[in-house]
Amino acid sequence: MSELARSIPRSWTSTLKLPKSTFPPRVSAGDRTKYLKRCTDDLYAWQRRERPADQPFVLHDGPPYANGDLHVGHALNKILKDIICRVQLGRGKRVRYVPGWDCHGLPIELKALQGLREADMADGSVSAAVIRKSARQLARQTVKEQMKGFRGFAVMADWENHWKTMDKQFEMRQLGIFREMVDRGLIYRKFKPVYWSPSTGTALAEAELEYKDDHISTAALVKFPLVDIPAELSGNPLLHGNDVSAVIWTTTPWTLPANAAIAVSESLEYTVVLSEKHGYLLIAQSRFEYLQTMLKEELSVIVPSIMGSTLAEKTTYRPLFKGPEAQAQPIFAASFVTADSGSGMVHCAPGHGMDDYEACLARGIPVYAPVNDEGKFTEKAMPLDPTRLTGKSVLDEGNTAVLEWVESCGQLLAQHKYEHKYPYDWRSKLPIIVRATEQWFADVADIRSSALRALEDVRFVPETGKHRLENFVKNRSEWCISRQRAWGVPIPAIYHRTTGEAVLTKDSVSHIMATIEERGIDAWWTDSADDAAWIPPSLRDEPGAGYRRGTDTMDVWFDSGTSWAEIDVPLEGRSHPADVYLEGTDQHRGWFQSGLLTYISHQLGSGESTTPRAPFKNLITHGFTLDEDGRKMSKSIGNVIHPQTIMDGTLLPPLKPRKGKGRKQPETQGPVYDALGPDALRLWAASSDYTRDVVIGKQVLQTVNTSLHKFRVTFKLLLGALADFHPENVVPYEQLQLVDRIALKHLSDMVLTSQKACDNFEFYKAVNTMNRWANLEFSAFYMEAIKDRLYTLGENSTSRRAAQTTLFYVYRYLQEVLAPITPVLVEETWEHTPESIRSSSEHPLQRLGSTPPQEWQDSSLDTSYQELTVVHSTIKTLQEQARSKKQLGSSLQSFVHIVLPGSSGLFQQYLSELPDLFVVSSITLASHGDPIPSEINSAEWQYEETFGIGSQQGKVYVYAPQASKCPRCWRYAIPEPVATEDAICDRCDTVVNA
């Protein structure tokens, strides 16, 4: 033994190369703020300067609504967008991601009105100008607060140049697109039924509805006496000349005052039945039993069969609400009549039904809707007795009053409560009605085929999104774009004061746009009603009463739908303005559709392309966020989780102080896990299969917390192990040990799988792969196998440097795959990277993601790993048996003898590396038939078990070591006869002497 070794018998620690790193176990709040700025604002500015302009990647922001606090759904959306952008940054692209906000519309207007009322600044006649000023302030403040929240999620974006739909530049672009559609004849005004919200006083688009499955209506069976009937009935002797009444069934009795016709099906068979109470009734044959059930009496069939085609156009009936002098109304055939509901005869009110309107319009039947903006009957609802219905809400007492009148006339057969699906205003959460009003529409039918063709070269994630969006486009013929509200972009139409005729032409819109450019958009409402500046010069000298400005505003879906116009990346060489649109699945009927339709219209109008293109190349949708019980987040349930609480490390709100004298104020609820900042929130989003509804809760976040801690601990370990490493110390691949090469094969597989998953927008697959690799292949296998080499061997030994070389590659690639997901953590690792590595490496967030070298992809290493794992697992099983009897502590406190199965050359070839790999003190090998070493049988304890590799069997013996423990490396490697208190093994002696 050397003199040096003898001089430090109890100071072996100083001779070990234990890991040293400044990387802290957790980051301070101050440092996190510093890293956050570096990996977001600074990084975005850097890549806009340094990345080539001819390789842009555009993610166009679906604007969140500027109303209310952020929730986890916002976090999921923004983080997924950011991950996509960062993946593309790693592919060498110059990212363009400019956040936007949807700032117009009803919810903000209602909130502004509420604020004005609370401040006693509003009465029943508050002006549009006052509402707009208040709404603008509210939206501006909300954008400011939401932006702060989004930036806290470590989202890398051009925040300084964010856009808002209420910005003047945005509004002018929007009006320009509207003018193109006007010029193409795609915008028109029509009196027709639309979805109308009495609670908010405006027309709504389909996208602004939500359907309630348990809506309760009062359904009614009503009879209408026939006036003219076909000869097949009038001449039938079985009727004895008695009157016959057609029977209709309706779930909206309030629409009966607007009844204009009855529809039948040409292909259905109808029958006349006799009711003792109600006389002769005409219904569909298929509804006979239903009518008997409703009337609670046995009905007699008088005329067994008459075809609907015979009834149509030859039959009329007497209306209910128009008086005895009213003209008889027609019965005609329509395709929407079915045999499986109601009576097989449909009451048509063209002022209150979309299908009714189309059918009546084709026959010249006028539209009639005696209901006002508040959803109340007007005096025209019942000319016979206006006071009976006037002013009554059609959804409440008006409906009841209608049924009372029908019953008093002897024409109500039955009524009952009916639970069914019904549309509600998605903002007020109150039921809507269908009501004919004068509205502006965009012609979708004219561009529908082009829109559908444009979707052919779009990639949908998930693929089901294509079918969903196509169905919405196919089933839409026109788009009601006008709203009767103050807070929005005006529809730039003027109206003749006498005739009410609207003027909307390319020239008139251009004139109004020029005036807005000069005076601002609010002037449309604030200027004097007689201000002629808004009227095109060609109309100012017209005789008559002149013109007035309209008060309708545009649908907010038209606002956000035209947002593609803010993309300033040239289209040359690009197939679509944006590479990615990403929003919730509900946007198939909303923003995705409105963006598609406006962009197609723009292309066809400008002649930009002969092949219609969508504004997006990839259309990605995510689900909604649910709690761990699968429920939607709701304040009333109390299951709402705010993003900030996740980043702060607590899911529970502060306990409310107890009231009472002398009682202590309880402290805030403690965190349920460490405050891990935005990376925790981001890792949750990335690890979720967002194509479905996403679950979040305490258990889910605990799992995320564990994963993030694992990555942090792994980085700390790597940085410690690389403290004295220089890139010039890299050991060539062929000089690496078997376990090193297996580790690089595992690393390569993990990186390639993660890269492919990210390219396919399947981030959860990447995270799953990283987690499995970090916990099993790296931590449980590789790190356990190399600790001895790292800590006990000579600093510059090839074996130690080979392990460090492997860890150096692990460090670089782990930074790269985690960079899009946990950028704050990766930024922090760079701060603590040894200068020797920093000086020769690019910043991990700026680095181009590289493909692992091909030589690492040696498939034979997988076979080697499988064989080693089988034996390793067997060794561990036997060691646990010894531990259970307190015979074993450290795994080094064991010798292993392996009887090899057949002719396995792997173990003989790498015998010298096996003790490290299996973390034991000694390995010996034997073949089948060789005698068992005598020291096994003489050992203090020993265990044995067979194992299989393929079809061949081997055996492992784990037994008590026949040597003493080295105090420096802890291996049992000192022959007992020469062991002394301060003795170390020969290997350590060599290292210490060196």
VENFENKA-V312948 format. One record per residue. N is the residue number from 0. PHI is phi in whole degrees, 0 to 359 (999 if undefined). PSI is psi in whole degrees, -180 to 180 (999 if undefined). BURIAL is b if it has 24 or more other ideal C-beta (glycine too) atoms within 12 Angstrom, else e. Layout:
n: <N/N>
phi: <PHI/PHI>
psi: <PSI/PSI>
burial: <BURIAL/BURIAL>
This chain:
n: <0/1/2/3/4/5/6/7/8/9/10/11/12/13/14/15/16/17/18/19/20/21/22/23/24/25/26/27/28/29/30/31/32/33/34/35/36/37/38/39/40/41/42/43/44/45/46/47/48/49/50/51/52/53/54/55/56/57/58/59/60/61/62/63/64/65/66/67/68/69/70/71/72/73/74/75/76/77/78/79/80/81/82/83/84/85/86/87/88/89/90/91/92/93/94/95/96/97/98/99/100/101/102/103/104/105/106/107/108/109/110/111/112/113/114/115/116/117/118/119/120/121/122/123/124/125/126/127/128/129/130/131/132/133/134/135/136/137/138/139/140/141/142/143/144/145/146/147/148/149/150/151/152/153/154/155/156/157/158/159/160/161/162/163/164/165/166/167/168/169/170/171/172/173/174/175/176/177/178/179/180/181/182/183/184/185/186/187/188/189/190/191/192/193/194/195/196/197/198/199/200/201/202/203/204/205/206/207/208/209/210/211/212/213/214/215/216/217/218/219/220/221/222/223/224/225/226/227/228/229/230/231/232/233/234/235/236/237/238/239/240/241/242/243/244/245/246/247/248/249/250/251/252/253/254/255/256/257/258/259/260/261/262/263/264/265/266/267/268/269/270/271/272/273/274/275/276/277/278/279/280/281/282/283/284/285/286/287/288/289/290/291/292/293/294/295/296/297/298/299/300/301/302/303/304/305/306/307/308/309/310/311/312/313/314/315/316/317/318/319/320/321/322/323/324/325/326/327/328/329/330/331/332/333/334/335/336/337/338/339/340/341/342/343/344/345/346/347/348/349/350/351/352/353/354/355/356/357/358/359/360/361/362/363/364/365/366/367/368/369/370/371/372/373/374/375/376/377/378/379/380/381/382/383/384/385/386/387/388/389/390/391/392/393/394/395/396/397/398/399/400/401/402/403/404/405/406/407/408/409/410/411/412/413/414/415/416/417/418/419/420/421/422/423/424/425/426/427/428/429/430/431/432/433/434/435/436/437/438/439/440/441/442/443/444/445/446/447/448/449/450/451/452/453/454/455/456/457/458/459/460/461/462/463/464/465/466/467/468/469/470/471/472/473/474/475/476/477/478/479/480/481/482/483/484/485/486/487/488/489/490/491/492/493/494/495/496/497/498/499/500/501/502/503/504/505/506/507/508/509/510/511/512/513/514/515/516/517/518/519/520/521/522/523/524/525/526/527/528/529/530/531/532/533/534/535/536/537/538/539/540/541/542/543/544/545/546/547/548/549/550/551/552/553/554/555/556/557/558/559/560/561/562/563/564/565/566/567/568/569/570/571/572/573/574/575/576/577/578/579/580/581/582/583/584/585/586/587/588/589/590/591/592/593/594/595/596/597/598/599/600/601/602/603/604/605/606/607/608/609/610/611/612/613/614/615/616/617/618/619/620/621/622/623/624/625/626/627/628/629/630/631/632/633/634/635/636/637/638/639/640/641/642/643/644/645/646/647/648/649/650/651/652/653/654/655/656/657/658/659/660/661/662/663/664/665/666/667/668/669/670/671/672/673/674/675/676/677/678/679/680/681/682/683/684/685/686/687/688/689/690/691/692/693/694/695/696/697/698/699/700/701/702/703/704/705/706/707/708/709/710/711/712/713/714/715/716/717/718/719/720/721/722/723/724/725/726/727/728/729/730/731/732/733/734/735/736/737/738/739/740/741/742/743/744/745/746/747/748/749/750/751/752/753/754/755/756/757/758/759/760/761/762/763/764/765/766/767/768/769/770/771/772/773/774/775/776/777/778/779/780/781/782/783/784/785/786/787/788/789/790/791/792/793/794/795/796/797/798/799/800/801/802/803/804/805/806/807/808/809/810/811/812/813/814/815/816/817/818/819/820/821/822/823/824/825/826/827/828/829/830/831/832/833/834/835/836/837/838/839/840/841/842/843/844/845/846/847/848/849/850/851/852/853/854/855/856/857/858/859/860/861/862/863/864/865/866/867/868/869/870/871/872/873/874/875/876/877/878/879/880/881/882/883/884/885/886/887/888/889/890/891/892/893/894/895/896/897/898/899/900/901/902/903/904/905/906/907/908/909/910/911/912/913/914/915/916/917/918/919/920/921/922/923/924/925/926/927/928/929/930/931/932/933/934/935/936/937/938/939/940/941/942/943/944/945/946/947/948/949/950/951/952/953/954/955/956/957/958/959/960/961/962/963/964/965/966/967/968/969/970/971/972/973/974/975/976/977/978/979/980/981/982/983/984/985/986/987/988/989/990/991/992/993>
phi: <999/287/294/297/297/292/280/229/297/249/234/294/301/292/265/271/262/288/296/229/204/274/294/280/295/209/271/282/297/296/294/299/299/296/294/299/294/297/271/237/299/294/292/297/296/298/290/291/276/263/280/296/293/275/232/279/233/247/253/267/282/285/291/292/278/278/205/105/281/285/232/294/296/299/298/303/296/292/290/301/299/293/300/300/298/290/300/292/299/290/266/93/276/267/275/241/224/251/294/225/223/270/245/266/111/297/302/291/297/295/293/295/298/298/296/294/295/295/268/56/250/228/234/295/243/302/282/299/297/293/299/295/296/294/295/297/297/296/296/299/293/295/302/299/289/294/298/300/296/298/295/292/277/65/270/270/202/273/295/295/253/302/242/227/295/265/292/299/298/295/297/290/297/298/296/295/292/300/297/300/290/299/297/275/77/270/248/212/246/207/267/203/292/223/290/233/257/298/289/241/66/208/289/230/268/306/292/261/252/228/256/259/284/248/292/254/243/263/268/218/257/232/253/239/299/280/256/257/227/297/301/301/263/299/265/282/294/291/276/54/73/284/290/241/241/279/252/241/237/220/263/231/305/296/276/298/300/261/299/231/191/235/251/235/257/301/270/275/265/247/217/255/241/248/251/300/269/245/83/275/237/256/217/287/307/293/252/300/295/299/296/301/297/290/275/57/205/281/257/259/279/261/247/298/206/212/288/299/295/285/286/298/68/243/237/231/214/269/291/267/249/248/90/293/274/293/290/296/251/274/248/227/266/213/286/277/278/238/266/249/209/61/248/83/227/248/286/249/237/299/275/224/206/295/296/301/300/297/294/287/301/296/251/73/277/292/274/218/216/278/227/269/299/272/77/242/296/266/292/280/296/214/304/299/211/305/290/294/243/306/83/265/293/293/272/230/293/295/297/296/297/298/295/297/294/300/294/294/274/75/247/267/276/193/216/199/282/222/267/202/280/214/282/236/292/289/263/278/62/242/295/253/231/256/212/281/216/281/223/265/232/256/281/276/303/290/245/300/297/294/297/292/296/295/281/296/258/265/269/254/232/285/297/296/298/295/299/296/292/300/296/297/291/299/270/240/251/211/231/286/252/260/228/262/226/263/264/176/277/292/283/282/247/241/230/292/295/267/272/78/296/272/242/211/229/303/292/293/293/300/296/293/297/295/291/296/303/279/255/94/289/294/296/304/261/270/295/303/299/264/294/282/297/279/269/306/308/293/253/289/264/295/292/112/275/85/234/233/279/283/244/289/247/278/306/296/290/288/305/291/296/266/292/304/291/277/289/257/278/302/277/303/81/242/276/219/301/245/284/219/247/221/210/292/298/290/279/300/266/245/295/302/289/293/295/298/294/290/288/298/301/298/297/293/285/268/69/294/214/279/257/295/237/280/287/232/269/236/244/243/233/239/277/268/266/235/280/291/264/80/262/294/292/209/297/293/284/87/253/286/244/271/306/297/293/292/291/278/92/221/258/255/287/300/293/286/300/280/268/135/292/78/274/286/279/293/283/297/306/288/295/271/200/297/283/255/70/296/298/295/296/291/293/298/297/291/274/264/282/289/290/244/295/253/268/217/178/301/294/299/286/296/295/298/301/297/297/295/299/298/296/294/298/297/296/298/296/297/296/295/289/260/302/250/263/239/306/288/276/305/270/304/304/292/264/286/284/303/295/294/292/296/298/289/295/298/299/299/300/297/295/296/295/294/297/296/298/292/297/265/62/255/295/296/291/296/296/300/295/297/297/297/298/297/277/257/290/272/288/286/256/290/296/298/281/248/302/298/297/292/267/254/280/298/307/255/294/300/298/293/295/296/296/295/302/298/294/298/294/302/300/297/287/294/301/293/286/272/306/288/261/237/294/293/298/295/299/294/298/295/301/255/291/307/302/298/274/302/294/245/230/278/301/299/278/256/287/283/298/253/270/305/304/298/295/288/273/273/294/295/293/295/295/299/298/298/295/296/294/299/292/301/297/294/300/296/299/292/297/294/297/293/295/298/255/58/264/222/251/290/296/293/277/208/255/229/239/243/267/286/280/61/253/270/278/302/290/295/296/243/304/293/266/293/302/298/297/265/54/229/270/205/232/235/237/209/253/302/96/290/294/285/305/296/294/292/289/269/293/302/209/200/226/218/199/275/217/234/238/68/263/258/253/226/216/243/244/244/215/298/295/257/204/263/282/281/291/266/257/70/282/272/225/255/305/302/299/254/289/231/300/253/282/237/289/299/298/295/300/296/295/295/296/292>
psi: <142/159/-35/-47/-38/-25/-13/54/-29/18/38/-25/-37/-17/-5/152/67/149/138/130/148/-2/120/159/-27/152/144/160/-40/-44/-37/-40/-41/-47/-35/-45/-42/-40/3/-83/-48/-40/-41/-44/-39/-49/-28/-28/-42/-29/147/135/-23/7/62/151/122/117/115/128/123/113/127/158/132/66/102/176/161/147/179/-23/-40/-44/-46/-46/-53/-36/-41/-42/-44/-40/-43/-46/-41/-35/-45/-33/-40/-14/6/8/156/116/135/109/101/110/150/167/140/114/-11/178/174/-49/-42/-39/-44/-38/-38/-43/-40/-42/-38/-40/-42/-28/10/36/4/140/-166/-19/34/137/157/-37/-42/-43/-45/-39/-45/-42/-39/-44/-41/-47/-42/-44/-39/-42/-43/-45/-43/-37/-41/-43/-46/-42/-30/-16/8/42/124/113/171/73/-35/-29/26/157/155/143/-14/2/145/-43/-40/-45/-37/-39/-42/-45/-33/-41/-40/-42/-39/-41/-37/-45/-31/-2/21/-9/128/164/139/146/106/165/139/165/127/133/105/-30/-28/-2/40/159/153/153/164/-36/-14/14/150/146/130/124/-22/32/138/122/160/110/151/146/123/141/144/117/132/145/-61/134/154/158/-32/-26/-47/-30/6/117/-21/-18/-15/30/9/156/148/142/138/140/127/156/133/144/-1/71/-25/-17/-6/-36/-22/11/135/-13/168/136/142/172/131/-35/-6/150/135/163/151/126/160/125/132/-32/-36/1/-155/125/138/120/172/142/-42/-12/13/-51/-37/-45/-41/-43/-43/-38/-13/45/158/126/145/132/120/-53/107/-39/134/130/148/-32/-27/-36/-38/137/-5/-1/137/168/166/127/164/-38/9/6/164/-23/-4/148/144/147/154/158/126/172/143/148/-18/-2/130/167/-3/13/158/-135/-1/5/130/126/130/123/94/-16/-6/18/135/-51/-41/-42/-49/-44/-42/-37/-40/-20/11/19/124/154/137/125/88/53/136/-176/-27/5/31/149/143/174/-14/-8/-34/84/-30/-40/78/-32/-18/-37/-26/131/0/138/128/-24/-5/-107/-26/-40/-43/-43/-37/-47/-36/-41/-45/-42/-39/-24/-2/21/5/115/-42/159/154/160/142/118/126/175/133/143/141/154/122/-10/-51/-15/28/155/150/174/168/128/134/128/168/117/161/138/151/134/104/-32/-34/-26/2/-46/-39/-39/-41/-38/-35/-24/-10/-35/20/137/125/133/111/168/-26/-18/-30/-49/-40/-47/-40/-41/-41/-41/-43/-37/13/127/-29/162/114/113/1/146/147/60/171/-29/94/-177/128/145/115/63/149/155/139/130/-26/-51/-20/2/135/145/119/98/170/-43/-42/-38/-40/-42/-43/-37/-39/-37/-39/-42/-38/-43/-16/153/-28/-23/-23/-33/-30/-25/156/143/-24/5/115/-7/-26/-15/129/141/-34/-17/-7/-30/8/140/157/-158/-6/-164/158/157/145/167/-4/148/166/148/134/-21/-26/-38/-65/-29/-25/10/-18/-22/-15/-9/120/14/126/144/-9/127/0/141/-24/149/-44/141/-34/134/133/118/-178/158/-21/-13/-2/-35/-5/-105/-41/-44/-45/-36/-42/-48/-42/-35/-39/-44/-43/-45/-46/-34/-35/-10/25/-36/142/-23/116/137/148/160/-5/144/-38/130/113/135/145/160/-171/163/133/158/180/-11/7/18/149/151/131/133/-36/-34/-31/22/16/133/124/140/-38/-35/-31/-45/-31/-12/16/141/-10/138/165/145/139/134/139/144/151/145/135/0/142/147/120/152/164/148/133/159/145/-9/173/148/105/6/-161/-27/-32/-45/-41/-40/-34/-47/-44/-31/1/139/88/-10/-11/179/142/128/140/142/-175/-47/-42/-44/-28/-40/-43/-43/-43/-43/-44/-39/-40/-44/-39/-46/-39/-44/-40/-42/-45/-45/-38/-42/-23/11/-35/22/140/139/-27/-10/1/130/133/150/-41/-16/-1/154/167/-46/-32/-45/-35/-41/-39/-33/-44/-44/-46/-45/-44/-45/-47/-41/-42/-43/-44/-43/-42/-38/-28/11/24/69/-31/-31/-37/-45/-42/-42/-44/-43/-45/-44/-47/-40/-38/-67/-36/-59/-54/-27/-66/-49/-37/-34/-22/-1/-43/-43/-42/-41/-32/-23/167/146/-42/17/146/-39/-45/-44/-31/-42/-42/-38/-46/-45/-33/-45/-42/-45/-49/-47/-33/-39/-44/-44/-27/-14/-43/-22/-47/67/-30/-43/-45/-41/-40/-38/-35/-37/-34/8/134/141/-33/-31/-41/-43/-19/13/154/155/134/-28/-13/-9/143/129/126/157/131/148/147/-33/-21/-21/51/107/-23/-23/-29/-41/-43/-43/-42/-42/-44/-38/-38/-47/-42/-44/-39/-42/-45/-38/-44/-38/-37/-32/-42/-38/-38/-23/15/32/-13/138/-92/149/-21/-17/41/145/152/134/128/122/111/145/116/-137/69/108/-15/-47/-39/-40/-36/32/-41/-21/-11/-39/-41/-47/-39/-1/55/174/-23/142/130/153/153/164/166/134/-18/147/149/130/139/-29/-22/-47/-26/-3/155/-37/155/147/151/152/145/159/163/136/107/-129/2/148/143/-178/144/135/127/126/167/138/147/40/172/159/132/124/-13/-50/-9/6/150/86/10/118/130/-38/-26/6/134/172/-38/18/145/163/164/-40/-47/-37/-41/-43/-44/-41/-35/999>
burial: <e/e/e/e/b/e/e/e/b/e/e/b/e/e/b/b/b/e/b/e/b/e/b/e/e/b/b/e/e/e/e/b/e/e/b/b/e/b/b/b/b/e/b/b/e/e/b/b/e/e/b/e/e/e/e/b/b/b/b/b/b/b/b/b/b/b/b/b/e/b/b/b/b/b/b/b/b/b/b/b/b/b/b/b/b/b/b/b/b/b/b/e/b/b/b/b/b/b/b/b/b/b/b/b/b/b/b/b/b/b/b/b/b/e/e/b/e/e/e/e/e/e/e/e/e/b/e/b/e/b/b/b/b/b/b/b/e/b/b/b/e/b/b/e/e/b/b/e/b/b/b/b/b/b/b/b/b/b/b/e/e/b/b/b/b/b/b/e/e/b/b/b/b/b/b/b/b/b/b/b/b/b/e/b/e/b/b/b/b/b/e/b/b/b/b/b/b/b/b/b/b/b/b/b/b/b/b/b/b/b/e/e/e/e/b/e/b/b/b/b/b/b/b/b/b/b/b/e/b/b/e/e/b/b/e/e/e/e/b/e/e/e/b/b/b/b/b/b/b/b/b/b/b/b/b/b/b/b/b/b/b/b/b/b/b/e/e/b/b/b/b/b/b/b/b/e/e/b/b/b/b/b/b/b/b/b/b/b/e/b/b/e/e/b/b/e/e/e/b/e/b/b/b/e/e/b/b/b/e/b/b/b/e/b/b/b/b/b/b/b/b/b/e/e/e/e/e/e/b/b/b/b/b/b/e/e/b/e/e/e/e/b/b/b/b/b/b/b/b/b/b/b/b/b/b/b/b/e/b/b/b/e/e/e/b/e/b/b/b/b/b/b/e/b/b/b/b/b/e/e/b/b/e/e/e/e/e/b/b/b/e/b/b/b/b/e/e/b/b/e/b/b/b/b/b/b/e/e/b/e/b/b/b/b/b/b/e/b/e/e/e/b/b/b/b/b/b/e/e/b/b/b/b/b/b/b/b/b/b/b/b/b/b/b/e/b/b/b/e/b/b/b/e/b/b/e/e/b/b/b/b/b/e/e/b/b/e/b/b/b/e/b/b/e/e/b/e/b/b/b/b/b/b/b/b/b/b/b/b/b/b/b/b/b/b/e/e/e/e/e/e/b/b/b/e/b/e/b/b/b/b/b/b/e/b/b/e/e/e/e/b/b/e/b/b/e/b/e/e/e/e/e/e/b/b/b/e/e/b/e/e/e/e/e/e/e/b/b/b/b/b/b/b/b/b/b/b/b/b/b/b/b/b/b/b/b/b/e/b/e/e/e/e/e/e/b/b/b/b/b/b/b/b/b/b/b/b/b/b/b/b/b/b/b/b/b/b/b/b/b/b/b/b/b/b/e/e/e/e/e/e/b/b/b/b/b/b/b/b/b/b/b/b/b/b/b/b/e/e/e/e/e/b/e/e/e/e/e/b/b/b/b/b/b/b/b/b/b/b/b/b/e/e/e/e/e/e/e/e/e/e/e/e/e/e/e/e/e/e/e/b/e/b/b/b/b/b/b/b/b/b/b/b/b/b/b/b/b/b/b/b/e/b/b/b/b/b/b/e/b/b/b/b/b/b/b/b/b/b/b/b/b/b/b/b/b/b/b/b/b/b/b/b/b/b/e/e/e/b/b/b/e/b/e/e/b/b/b/b/b/b/b/b/b/b/b/b/b/b/b/b/b/b/b/b/e/b/b/e/e/b/b/b/b/b/b/b/b/b/b/b/e/b/b/b/e/b/b/b/e/b/b/b/b/b/b/b/b/b/b/b/b/b/b/b/e/b/e/b/b/b/b/b/b/b/b/b/b/b/b/b/b/b/b/b/b/b/b/b/b/b/b/b/b/b/b/b/b/b/b/b/b/b/b/e/e/b/e/e/e/b/e/b/b/b/b/b/b/b/e/e/b/e/e/e/b/e/b/e/e/b/e/e/b/b/e/b/b/b/b/b/b/e/b/b/b/e/b/b/e/e/b/e/e/e/e/e/b/e/e/b/b/b/b/b/b/b/b/b/b/b/e/e/b/e/b/b/e/e/b/e/e/b/b/b/b/b/b/b/b/b/b/b/b/b/b/e/e/e/e/e/e/e/e/e/b/e/e/b/e/b/b/b/b/b/e/b/e/b/e/e/e/e/b/b/b/b/b/b/b/b/b/b/b/b/b/b/b/b/b/b/b/b/b/e/e/e/e/e/e/e/e/b/b/b/e/b/b/b/e/b/b/e/e>
